[in-house]
Amino acid sequence: MAQETLDSLIQVIFTLSAEEREYVISRLQGIQPTEEQKARLRQSYLDAQAGRVYSQEDAHQICS
């Protein structure tokens, strides 16, 4: 689902003028991840390294 949302957002960004795209990109580059996001990313990396991975469908069922 997150990938679909990202793909949709990218499609919308490409409908913008070059100037508007540059603005959006500069804003996104200025966003810094929170400590919680960094911790979740580190944990995800460790889970993947240990073979604890789920398909998108499995993850959706777990979180529902």
Predicted model as a PDB file, atoms N, CA, C, CB and O in Angstrom, pLDDT in the B-factor column:
MODEL        1                                                                  
ATOM      1  N   MET A   1       0.828  -1.189   0.000  1.00 64.00           N  
ATOM      2  CA  MET A   1       0.000   0.000   0.000  1.00 64.00           C  
ATOM      3  C   MET A   1       0.873   1.254   0.000  1.00 64.00           C  
ATOM      4  CB  MET A   1      -0.942  -0.002   1.210  1.00 64.00           C  
ATOM      5  O   MET A   1       0.572   2.205  -0.722  1.00 64.00           O  
ATOM      6  N   ALA A   2       1.940   1.277   0.788  1.00 83.00           N  
ATOM      7  CA  ALA A   2       2.809   2.446   0.821  1.00 83.00           C  
ATOM      8  C   ALA A   2       3.434   2.689  -0.551  1.00 83.00           C  
ATOM      9  CB  ALA A   2       3.904   2.272   1.885  1.00 83.00           C  
ATOM     10  O   ALA A   2       3.581   3.836  -0.974  1.00 83.00           O  
ATOM     11  N   GLN A   3       3.797   1.620  -1.239  1.00 85.00           N  
ATOM     12  CA  GLN A   3       4.397   1.768  -2.557  1.00 85.00           C  
ATOM     13  C   GLN A   3       3.394   2.363  -3.536  1.00 85.00           C  
ATOM     14  CB  GLN A   3       4.908   0.418  -3.072  1.00 85.00           C  
ATOM     15  O   GLN A   3       3.754   3.203  -4.360  1.00 85.00           O  
ATOM     16  N   GLU A   4       2.141   1.935  -3.452  1.00 88.00           N  
ATOM     17  CA  GLU A   4       1.104   2.488  -4.325  1.00 88.00           C  
ATOM     18  C   GLU A   4       0.906   3.977  -4.046  1.00 88.00           C  
ATOM     19  CB  GLU A   4      -0.225   1.728  -4.136  1.00 88.00           C  
ATOM     20  O   GLU A   4       0.752   4.771  -4.974  1.00 88.00           O  
ATOM     21  N   THR A   5       0.912   4.348  -2.779  1.00 90.00           N  
ATOM     22  CA  THR A   5       0.758   5.751  -2.403  1.00 90.00           C  
ATOM     23  C   THR A   5       1.930   6.565  -2.927  1.00 90.00           C  
ATOM     24  CB  THR A   5       0.645   5.897  -0.874  1.00 90.00           C  
ATOM     25  O   THR A   5       1.741   7.656  -3.467  1.00 90.00           O  
ATOM     26  N   LEU A   6       3.127   6.044  -2.773  1.00 88.00           N  
ATOM     27  CA  LEU A   6       4.313   6.740  -3.267  1.00 88.00           C  
ATOM     28  C   LEU A   6       4.255   6.896  -4.786  1.00 88.00           C  
ATOM     29  CB  LEU A   6       5.590   5.986  -2.857  1.00 88.00           C  
ATOM     30  O   LEU A   6       4.547   7.969  -5.313  1.00 88.00           O  
ATOM     31  N   ASP A   7       3.881   5.836  -5.482  1.00 90.00           N  
ATOM     32  CA  ASP A   7       3.765   5.910  -6.942  1.00 90.00           C  
ATOM     33  C   ASP A   7       2.738   6.961  -7.356  1.00 90.00           C  
ATOM     34  CB  ASP A   7       3.377   4.538  -7.522  1.00 90.00           C  
ATOM     35  O   ASP A   7       2.964   7.708  -8.309  1.00 90.00           O  
ATOM     36  N   SER A   8       1.612   7.021  -6.645  1.00 92.00           N  
ATOM     37  CA  SER A   8       0.587   8.024  -6.950  1.00 92.00           C  
ATOM     38  C   SER A   8       1.107   9.432  -6.708  1.00 92.00           C  
ATOM     39  CB  SER A   8      -0.670   7.780  -6.109  1.00 92.00           C  
ATOM     40  O   SER A   8       0.849  10.341  -7.497  1.00 92.00           O  
ATOM     41  N   LEU A   9       1.835   9.608  -5.623  1.00 91.00           N  
ATOM     42  CA  LEU A   9       2.407  10.912  -5.313  1.00 91.00           C  
ATOM     43  C   LEU A   9       3.402  11.341  -6.383  1.00 91.00           C  
ATOM     44  CB  LEU A   9       3.083  10.884  -3.945  1.00 91.00           C  
ATOM     45  O   LEU A   9       3.412  12.500  -6.796  1.00 91.00           O  
ATOM     46  N   ILE A  10       4.225  10.424  -6.824  1.00 90.00           N  
ATOM     47  CA  ILE A  10       5.200  10.732  -7.872  1.00 90.00           C  
ATOM     48  C   ILE A  10       4.477  11.146  -9.157  1.00 90.00           C  
ATOM     49  CB  ILE A  10       6.121   9.511  -8.137  1.00 90.00           C  
ATOM     50  O   ILE A  10       4.895  12.089  -9.830  1.00 90.00           O  
ATOM     51  N   GLN A  11       3.405  10.449  -9.493  1.00 92.00           N  
ATOM     52  CA  GLN A  11       2.639  10.805 -10.689  1.00 92.00           C  
ATOM     53  C   GLN A  11       2.093  12.224 -10.575  1.00 92.00           C  
ATOM     54  CB  GLN A  11       1.487   9.808 -10.911  1.00 92.00           C  
ATOM     55  O   GLN A  11       2.110  12.979 -11.547  1.00 92.00           O  
ATOM     56  N   VAL A  12       1.611  12.584  -9.396  1.00 93.00           N  
ATOM     57  CA  VAL A  12       1.087  13.936  -9.190  1.00 93.00           C  
ATOM     58  C   VAL A  12       2.216  14.957  -9.313  1.00 93.00           C  
ATOM     59  CB  VAL A  12       0.398  14.054  -7.806  1.00 93.00           C  
ATOM     60  O   VAL A  12       2.037  16.007  -9.930  1.00 93.00           O  
ATOM     61  N   ILE A  13       3.365  14.658  -8.735  1.00 92.00           N  
ATOM     62  CA  ILE A  13       4.498  15.589  -8.799  1.00 92.00           C  
ATOM     63  C   ILE A  13       4.887  15.860 -10.245  1.00 92.00           C  
ATOM     64  CB  ILE A  13       5.706  15.030  -8.022  1.00 92.00           C  
ATOM     65  O   ILE A  13       5.217  16.994 -10.592  1.00 92.00           O  
ATOM     66  N   PHE A  14       4.853  14.839 -11.092  1.00 90.00           N  
ATOM     67  CA  PHE A  14       5.227  15.029 -12.487  1.00 90.00           C  
ATOM     68  C   PHE A  14       4.208  15.844 -13.279  1.00 90.00           C  
ATOM     69  CB  PHE A  14       5.416  13.696 -13.142  1.00 90.00           C  
ATOM     70  O   PHE A  14       4.493  16.251 -14.405  1.00 90.00           O  
ATOM     71  N   THR A  15       3.031  16.088 -12.717  1.00 94.00           N  
ATOM     72  CA  THR A  15       2.076  16.963 -13.388  1.00 94.00           C  
ATOM     73  C   THR A  15       2.354  18.432 -13.090  1.00 94.00           C  
ATOM     74  CB  THR A  15       0.655  16.608 -12.972  1.00 94.00           C  
ATOM     75  O   THR A  15       1.780  19.316 -13.725  1.00 94.00           O  
ATOM     76  N   LEU A  16       3.231  18.694 -12.129  1.00 93.00           N  
ATOM     77  CA  LEU A  16       3.559  20.065 -11.748  1.00 93.00           C  
ATOM     78  C   LEU A  16       4.537  20.683 -12.740  1.00 93.00           C  
ATOM     79  CB  LEU A  16       4.146  20.101 -10.332  1.00 93.00           C  
ATOM     80  O   LEU A  16       5.206  19.984 -13.501  1.00 93.00           O  
ATOM     81  N   SER A  17       4.601  22.003 -12.713  1.00 92.00           N  
ATOM     82  CA  SER A  17       5.594  22.692 -13.540  1.00 92.00           C  
ATOM     83  C   SER A  17       6.989  22.392 -12.987  1.00 92.00           C  
ATOM     84  CB  SER A  17       5.326  24.237 -13.575  1.00 92.00           C  
ATOM     85  O   SER A  17       7.127  21.918 -11.859  1.00 92.00           O  
ATOM     86  N   ALA A  18       8.002  22.668 -13.776  1.00 91.00           N  
ATOM     87  CA  ALA A  18       9.385  22.408 -13.346  1.00 91.00           C  
ATOM     88  C   ALA A  18       9.697  23.171 -12.065  1.00 91.00           C  
ATOM     89  CB  ALA A  18      10.386  22.802 -14.455  1.00 91.00           C  
ATOM     90  O   ALA A  18      10.343  22.636 -11.163  1.00 91.00           O  
ATOM     91  N   GLU A  19       9.248  24.401 -11.982  1.00 93.00           N  
ATOM     92  CA  GLU A  19       9.491  25.215 -10.794  1.00 93.00           C  
ATOM     93  C   GLU A  19       8.817  24.609  -9.558  1.00 93.00           C  
ATOM     94  CB  GLU A  19       8.988  26.646 -11.022  1.00 93.00           C  
ATOM     95  O   GLU A  19       9.414  24.548  -8.484  1.00 93.00           O  
ATOM     96  N   GLU A  20       7.581  24.168  -9.722  1.00 94.00           N  
ATOM     97  CA  GLU A  20       6.852  23.551  -8.606  1.00 94.00           C  
ATOM     98  C   GLU A  20       7.510  22.234  -8.192  1.00 94.00           C  
ATOM     99  CB  GLU A  20       5.373  23.309  -8.992  1.00 94.00           C  
ATOM    100  O   GLU A  20       7.598  21.931  -7.002  1.00 94.00           O  
ATOM    101  N   ARG A  21       7.976  21.446  -9.175  1.00 92.00           N  
ATOM    102  CA  ARG A  21       8.669  20.192  -8.851  1.00 92.00           C  
ATOM    103  C   ARG A  21       9.930  20.471  -8.048  1.00 92.00           C  
ATOM    104  CB  ARG A  21       9.022  19.415 -10.135  1.00 92.00           C  
ATOM    105  O   ARG A  21      10.205  19.781  -7.067  1.00 92.00           O  
ATOM    106  N   GLU A  22      10.694  21.469  -8.450  1.00 91.00           N  
ATOM    107  CA  GLU A  22      11.910  21.820  -7.718  1.00 91.00           C  
ATOM    108  C   GLU A  22      11.586  22.204  -6.283  1.00 91.00           C  
ATOM    109  CB  GLU A  22      12.647  22.966  -8.417  1.00 91.00           C  
ATOM    110  O   GLU A  22      12.306  21.831  -5.357  1.00 91.00           O  
ATOM    111  N   TYR A  23      10.499  22.950  -6.101  1.00 92.00           N  
ATOM    112  CA  TYR A  23      10.084  23.344  -4.760  1.00 92.00           C  
ATOM    113  C   TYR A  23       9.744  22.118  -3.910  1.00 92.00           C  
ATOM    114  CB  TYR A  23       8.880  24.289  -4.833  1.00 92.00           C  
ATOM    115  O   TYR A  23      10.197  22.001  -2.772  1.00 92.00           O  
ATOM    116  N   VAL A  24       8.945  21.209  -4.469  1.00 92.00           N  
ATOM    117  CA  VAL A  24       8.553  20.002  -3.737  1.00 92.00           C  
ATOM    118  C   VAL A  24       9.789  19.176  -3.376  1.00 92.00           C  
ATOM    119  CB  VAL A  24       7.563  19.153  -4.575  1.00 92.00           C  
ATOM    120  O   VAL A  24       9.918  18.708  -2.244  1.00 92.00           O  
ATOM    121  N   ILE A  25      10.677  19.002  -4.321  1.00 89.00           N  
ATOM    122  CA  ILE A  25      11.886  18.211  -4.079  1.00 89.00           C  
ATOM    123  C   ILE A  25      12.738  18.856  -2.995  1.00 89.00           C  
ATOM    124  CB  ILE A  25      12.703  18.056  -5.375  1.00 89.00           C  
ATOM    125  O   ILE A  25      13.251  18.163  -2.116  1.00 89.00           O  
ATOM    126  N   SER A  26      12.893  20.170  -3.048  1.00 89.00           N  
ATOM    127  CA  SER A  26      13.709  20.842  -2.032  1.00 89.00           C  
ATOM    128  C   SER A  26      13.081  20.704  -0.653  1.00 89.00           C  
ATOM    129  CB  SER A  26      13.890  22.325  -2.380  1.00 89.00           C  
ATOM    130  O   SER A  26      13.794  20.558   0.340  1.00 89.00           O  
ATOM    131  N   ARG A  27      11.759  20.749  -0.580  1.00 90.00           N  
ATOM    132  CA  ARG A  27      11.071  20.563   0.712  1.00 90.00           C  
ATOM    133  C   ARG A  27      11.259  19.142   1.231  1.00 90.00           C  
ATOM    134  CB  ARG A  27       9.565  20.878   0.575  1.00 90.00           C  
ATOM    135  O   ARG A  27      11.507  18.936   2.419  1.00 90.00           O  
ATOM    136  N   LEU A  28      11.139  18.161   0.335  1.00 87.00           N  
ATOM    137  CA  LEU A  28      11.311  16.771   0.754  1.00 87.00           C  
ATOM    138  C   LEU A  28      12.737  16.497   1.212  1.00 87.00           C  
ATOM    139  CB  LEU A  28      10.942  15.826  -0.385  1.00 87.00           C  
ATOM    140  O   LEU A  28      12.947  15.741   2.161  1.00 87.00           O  
ATOM    141  N   GLN A  29      13.696  17.091   0.565  1.00 89.00           N  
ATOM    142  CA  GLN A  29      15.086  16.892   0.958  1.00 89.00           C  
ATOM    143  C   GLN A  29      15.378  17.514   2.310  1.00 89.00           C  
ATOM    144  CB  GLN A  29      16.015  17.471  -0.088  1.00 89.00           C  
ATOM    145  O   GLN A  29      16.289  17.074   3.010  1.00 89.00           O  
ATOM    146  N   GLY A  30      14.622  18.526   2.684  1.00 86.00           N  
ATOM    147  CA  GLY A  30      14.831  19.187   3.970  1.00 86.00           C  
ATOM    148  C   GLY A  30      14.189  18.469   5.135  1.00 86.00           C  
ATOM    149  O   GLY A  30      14.427  18.827   6.288  1.00 86.00           O  
ATOM    150  N   ILE A  31      13.379  17.462   4.856  1.00 86.00           N  
ATOM    151  CA  ILE A  31      12.696  16.730   5.925  1.00 86.00           C  
ATOM    152  C   ILE A  31      13.662  15.724   6.540  1.00 86.00           C  
ATOM    153  CB  ILE A  31      11.421  16.013   5.389  1.00 86.00           C  
ATOM    154  O   ILE A  31      14.217  14.874   5.844  1.00 86.00           O  
ATOM    155  N   GLN A  32      13.851  15.828   7.824  1.00 85.00           N  
ATOM    156  CA  GLN A  32      14.733  14.906   8.529  1.00 85.00           C  
ATOM    157  C   GLN A  32      13.889  13.860   9.260  1.00 85.00           C  
ATOM    158  CB  GLN A  32      15.654  15.672   9.525  1.00 85.00           C  
ATOM    159  O   GLN A  32      12.868  14.196   9.860  1.00 85.00           O  
ATOM    160  N   PRO A  33      14.312  12.592   9.212  1.00 85.00           N  
ATOM    161  CA  PRO A  33      13.545  11.559   9.916  1.00 85.00           C  
ATOM    162  C   PRO A  33      13.626  11.745  11.429  1.00 85.00           C  
ATOM    163  CB  PRO A  33      14.053  10.161   9.532  1.00 85.00           C  
ATOM    164  O   PRO A  33      14.627  12.229  11.957  1.00 85.00           O  
ATOM    165  N   THR A  34      12.562  11.355  12.107  1.00 89.00           N  
ATOM    166  CA  THR A  34      12.541  11.428  13.569  1.00 89.00           C  
ATOM    167  C   THR A  34      13.373  10.296  14.139  1.00 89.00           C  
ATOM    168  CB  THR A  34      11.091  11.366  14.113  1.00 89.00           C  
ATOM    169  O   THR A  34      13.733   9.359  13.426  1.00 89.00           O  
ATOM    170  N   GLU A  35      13.675  10.383  15.417  1.00 93.00           N  
ATOM    171  CA  GLU A  35      14.421   9.307  16.076  1.00 93.00           C  
ATOM    172  C   GLU A  35      13.636   7.999  16.024  1.00 93.00           C  
ATOM    173  CB  GLU A  35      14.735   9.683  17.539  1.00 93.00           C  
ATOM    174  O   GLU A  35      14.221   6.928  15.862  1.00 93.00           O  
ATOM    175  N   GLU A  36      12.313   8.084  16.162  1.00 92.00           N  
ATOM    176  CA  GLU A  36      11.477   6.882  16.088  1.00 92.00           C  
ATOM    177  C   GLU A  36      11.576   6.249  14.705  1.00 92.00           C  
ATOM    178  CB  GLU A  36      10.008   7.220  16.416  1.00 92.00           C  
ATOM    179  O   GLU A  36      11.686   5.028  14.588  1.00 92.00           O  
ATOM    180  N   GLN A  37      11.538   7.067  13.663  1.00 89.00           N  
ATOM    181  CA  GLN A  37      11.652   6.535  12.307  1.00 89.00           C  
ATOM    182  C   GLN A  37      13.013   5.896  12.082  1.00 89.00           C  
ATOM    183  CB  GLN A  37      11.415   7.639  11.280  1.00 89.00           C  
ATOM    184  O   GLN A  37      13.114   4.843  11.452  1.00 89.00           O  
ATOM    185  N   LYS A  38      14.049   6.527  12.592  1.00 90.00           N  
ATOM    186  CA  LYS A  38      15.392   5.956  12.463  1.00 90.00           C  
ATOM    187  C   LYS A  38      15.479   4.613  13.183  1.00 90.00           C  
ATOM    188  CB  LYS A  38      16.448   6.928  13.024  1.00 90.00           C  
ATOM    189  O   LYS A  38      16.063   3.664  12.658  1.00 90.00           O  
ATOM    190  N   ALA A  39      14.899   4.528  14.384  1.00 93.00           N  
ATOM    191  CA  ALA A  39      14.915   3.287  15.144  1.00 93.00           C  
ATOM    192  C   ALA A  39      14.141   2.184  14.419  1.00 93.00           C  
ATOM    193  CB  ALA A  39      14.330   3.514  16.539  1.00 93.00           C  
ATOM    194  O   ALA A  39      14.577   1.034  14.389  1.00 93.00           O  
ATOM    195  N   ARG A  40      12.997   2.534  13.838  1.00 90.00           N  
ATOM    196  CA  ARG A  40      12.212   1.549  13.096  1.00 90.00           C  
ATOM    197  C   ARG A  40      12.964   1.062  11.863  1.00 90.00           C  
ATOM    198  CB  ARG A  40      10.862   2.142  12.687  1.00 90.00           C  
ATOM    199  O   ARG A  40      12.912  -0.122  11.529  1.00 90.00           O  
ATOM    200  N   LEU A  41      13.660   1.970  11.190  1.00 88.00           N  
ATOM    201  CA  LEU A  41      14.450   1.594  10.028  1.00 88.00           C  
ATOM    202  C   LEU A  41      15.590   0.653  10.426  1.00 88.00           C  
ATOM    203  CB  LEU A  41      15.006   2.844   9.335  1.00 88.00           C  
ATOM    204  O   LEU A  41      15.839  -0.347   9.752  1.00 88.00           O  
ATOM    205  N   ARG A  42      16.284   0.981  11.531  1.00 92.00           N  
ATOM    206  CA  ARG A  42      17.366   0.104  12.017  1.00 92.00           C  
ATOM    207  C   ARG A  42      16.817  -1.283  12.347  1.00 92.00           C  
ATOM    208  CB  ARG A  42      18.053   0.719  13.270  1.00 92.00           C  
ATOM    209  O   ARG A  42      17.425  -2.297  12.006  1.00 92.00           O  
ATOM    210  N   GLN A  43      15.655  -1.319  13.018  1.00 92.00           N  
ATOM    211  CA  GLN A  43      15.066  -2.604  13.384  1.00 92.00           C  
ATOM    212  C   GLN A  43      14.650  -3.383  12.139  1.00 92.00           C  
ATOM    213  CB  GLN A  43      13.858  -2.396  14.310  1.00 92.00           C  
ATOM    214  O   GLN A  43      14.836  -4.598  12.080  1.00 92.00           O  
ATOM    215  N   SER A  44      14.097  -2.704  11.160  1.00 88.00           N  
ATOM    216  CA  SER A  44      13.714  -3.364   9.915  1.00 88.00           C  
ATOM    217  C   SER A  44      14.927  -3.970   9.226  1.00 88.00           C  
ATOM    218  CB  SER A  44      13.014  -2.377   8.977  1.00 88.00           C  
ATOM    219  O   SER A  44      14.866  -5.081   8.701  1.00 88.00           O  
ATOM    220  N   TYR A  45      16.024  -3.233   9.234  1.00 88.00           N  
ATOM    221  CA  TYR A  45      17.263  -3.730   8.627  1.00 88.00           C  
ATOM    222  C   TYR A  45      17.731  -4.989   9.357  1.00 88.00           C  
ATOM    223  CB  TYR A  45      18.370  -2.639   8.660  1.00 88.00           C  
ATOM    224  O   TYR A  45      18.099  -5.976   8.719  1.00 88.00           O  
ATOM    225  N   LEU A  46      17.718  -4.958  10.684  1.00 92.00           N  
ATOM    226  CA  LEU A  46      18.140  -6.126  11.464  1.00 92.00           C  
ATOM    227  C   LEU A  46      17.205  -7.310  11.219  1.00 92.00           C  
ATOM    228  CB  LEU A  46      18.180  -5.786  12.966  1.00 92.00           C  
ATOM    229  O   LEU A  46      17.663  -8.446  11.101  1.00 92.00           O  
ATOM    230  N   ASP A  47      15.908  -7.053  11.143  1.00 90.00           N  
ATOM    231  CA  ASP A  47      14.944  -8.121  10.869  1.00 90.00           C  
ATOM    232  C   ASP A  47      15.220  -8.755   9.506  1.00 90.00           C  
ATOM    233  CB  ASP A  47      13.500  -7.575  10.921  1.00 90.00           C  
ATOM    234  O   ASP A  47      15.198  -9.978   9.373  1.00 90.00           O  
ATOM    235  N   ALA A  48      15.477  -7.932   8.505  1.00 88.00           N  
ATOM    236  CA  ALA A  48      15.755  -8.459   7.170  1.00 88.00           C  
ATOM    237  C   ALA A  48      17.044  -9.279   7.171  1.00 88.00           C  
ATOM    238  CB  ALA A  48      15.856  -7.311   6.149  1.00 88.00           C  
ATOM    239  O   ALA A  48      17.110 -10.338   6.547  1.00 88.00           O  
ATOM    240  N   GLN A  49      18.061  -8.792   7.867  1.00 91.00           N  
ATOM    241  CA  GLN A  49      19.323  -9.524   7.934  1.00 91.00           C  
ATOM    242  C   GLN A  49      19.142 -10.883   8.608  1.00 91.00           C  
ATOM    243  CB  GLN A  49      20.371  -8.702   8.684  1.00 91.00           C  
ATOM    244  O   GLN A  49      19.814 -11.852   8.253  1.00 91.00           O  
ATOM    245  N   ALA A  50      18.231 -10.949   9.581  1.00 93.00           N  
ATOM    246  CA  ALA A  50      17.979 -12.193  10.312  1.00 93.00           C  
ATOM    247  C   ALA A  50      16.957 -13.079   9.605  1.00 93.00           C  
ATOM    248  CB  ALA A  50      17.499 -11.881  11.721  1.00 93.00           C  
ATOM    249  O   ALA A  50      16.636 -14.160  10.097  1.00 93.00           O  
ATOM    250  N   GLY A  51      16.448 -12.641   8.473  1.00 89.00           N  
ATOM    251  CA  GLY A  51      15.477 -13.439   7.728  1.00 89.00           C  
ATOM    252  C   GLY A  51      14.052 -13.283   8.199  1.00 89.00           C  
ATOM    253  O   GLY A  51      13.172 -14.031   7.771  1.00 89.00           O  
ATOM    254  N   ARG A  52      13.808 -12.323   9.075  1.00 87.00           N  
ATOM    255  CA  ARG A  52      12.444 -12.073   9.558  1.00 87.00           C  
ATOM    256  C   ARG A  52      11.783 -11.053   8.636  1.00 87.00           C  
ATOM    257  CB  ARG A  52      12.447 -11.564  11.045  1.00 87.00           C  
ATOM    258  O   ARG A  52      11.722  -9.862   8.940  1.00 87.00           O  
ATOM    259  N   VAL A  53      11.293 -11.545   7.513  1.00 83.00           N  
ATOM    260  CA  VAL A  53      10.663 -10.662   6.530  1.00 83.00           C  
ATOM    261  C   VAL A  53       9.255 -11.162   6.233  1.00 83.00           C  
ATOM    262  CB  VAL A  53      11.506 -10.587   5.224  1.00 83.00           C  
ATOM    263  O   VAL A  53       8.957 -12.345   6.391  1.00 83.00           O  
ATOM    264  N   TYR A  54       8.401 -10.252   5.804  1.00 78.00           N  
ATOM    265  CA  TYR A  54       7.016 -10.570   5.513  1.00 78.00           C  
ATOM    266  C   TYR A  54       6.662 -10.018   4.140  1.00 78.00           C  
ATOM    267  CB  TYR A  54       6.073 -10.002   6.602  1.00 78.00           C  
ATOM    268  O   TYR A  54       7.212  -9.012   3.693  1.00 78.00           O  
ATOM    269  N   SER A  55       5.741 -10.693   3.492  1.00 80.00           N  
ATOM    270  CA  SER A  55       5.219 -10.134   2.245  1.00 80.00           C  
ATOM    271  C   SER A  55       4.336  -8.945   2.604  1.00 80.00           C  
ATOM    272  CB  SER A  55       4.418 -11.210   1.417  1.00 80.00           C  
ATOM    273  O   SER A  55       3.949  -8.783   3.762  1.00 80.00           O  
ATOM    274  N   GLN A  56       4.023  -8.124   1.627  1.00 80.00           N  
ATOM    275  CA  GLN A  56       3.155  -6.982   1.879  1.00 80.00           C  
ATOM    276  C   GLN A  56       1.789  -7.453   2.369  1.00 80.00           C  
ATOM    277  CB  GLN A  56       3.005  -6.125   0.610  1.00 80.00           C  
ATOM    278  O   GLN A  56       1.186  -6.831   3.244  1.00 80.00           O  
ATOM    279  N   GLU A  57       1.311  -8.545   1.803  1.00 83.00           N  
ATOM    280  CA  GLU A  57       0.010  -9.096   2.220  1.00 83.00           C  
ATOM    281  C   GLU A  57       0.060  -9.565   3.672  1.00 83.00           C  
ATOM    282  CB  GLU A  57      -0.405 -10.267   1.300  1.00 83.00           C  
ATOM    283  O   GLU A  57      -0.860  -9.289   4.442  1.00 83.00           O  
ATOM    284  N   ASP A  58       1.136 -10.279   4.055  1.00 79.00           N  
ATOM    285  CA  ASP A  58       1.281 -10.739   5.442  1.00 79.00           C  
ATOM    286  C   ASP A  58       1.330  -9.543   6.404  1.00 79.00           C  
ATOM    287  CB  ASP A  58       2.560 -11.604   5.596  1.00 79.00           C  
ATOM    288  O   ASP A  58       0.676  -9.544   7.447  1.00 79.00           O  
ATOM    289  N   ALA A  59       2.098  -8.549   6.041  1.00 75.00           N  
ATOM    290  CA  ALA A  59       2.228  -7.372   6.905  1.00 75.00           C  
ATOM    291  C   ALA A  59       0.879  -6.682   7.071  1.00 75.00           C  
ATOM    292  CB  ALA A  59       3.266  -6.385   6.329  1.00 75.00           C  
ATOM    293  O   ALA A  59       0.536  -6.237   8.166  1.00 75.00           O  
ATOM    294  N   HIS A  60       0.120  -6.592   5.993  1.00 77.00           N  
ATOM    295  CA  HIS A  60      -1.189  -5.958   6.069  1.00 77.00           C  
ATOM    296  C   HIS A  60      -2.109  -6.730   7.021  1.00 77.00           C  
ATOM    297  CB  HIS A  60      -1.821  -5.867   4.667  1.00 77.00           C  
ATOM    298  O   HIS A  60      -2.840  -6.124   7.805  1.00 77.00           O  
ATOM    299  N   GLN A  61      -2.074  -8.064   6.953  1.00 79.00           N  
ATOM    300  CA  GLN A  61      -2.908  -8.883   7.836  1.00 79.00           C  
ATOM    301  C   GLN A  61      -2.477  -8.745   9.284  1.00 79.00           C  
ATOM    302  CB  GLN A  61      -2.853 -10.348   7.415  1.00 79.00           C  
ATOM    303  O   GLN A  61      -3.317  -8.740  10.184  1.00 79.00           O  
ATOM    304  N   ILE A  62      -1.173  -8.632   9.521  1.00 77.00           N  
ATOM    305  CA  ILE A  62      -0.661  -8.496  10.878  1.00 77.00           C  
ATOM    306  C   ILE A  62      -1.108  -7.168  11.482  1.00 77.00           C  
ATOM    307  CB  ILE A  62       0.874  -8.603  10.890  1.00 77.00           C  
ATOM    308  O   ILE A  62      -1.485  -7.108  12.653  1.00 77.00           O  
ATOM    309  N   CYS A  63      -1.065  -6.121  10.694  1.00 74.00           N  
ATOM    310  CA  CYS A  63      -1.373  -4.771  11.189  1.00 74.00           C  
ATOM    311  C   CYS A  63      -2.878  -4.492  11.255  1.00 74.00           C  
ATOM    312  CB  CYS A  63      -0.706  -3.734  10.300  1.00 74.00           C  
ATOM    313  O   CYS A  63      -3.286  -3.497  11.853  1.00 74.00           O  
ATOM    314  N   SER A  64      -3.694  -5.334  10.663  1.00 69.00           N  
ATOM    315  CA  SER A  64      -5.150  -5.087  10.663  1.00 69.00           C  
ATOM    316  C   SER A  64      -5.803  -5.539  11.934  1.00 69.00           C  
ATOM    317  CB  SER A  64      -5.807  -5.781   9.498  1.00 69.00           C  
ATOM    318  O   SER A  64      -7.017  -5.402  12.087  1.00 69.00           O  
TER     319      SER A  64                                                      
ENDMDL                                                                          
END                                                                             
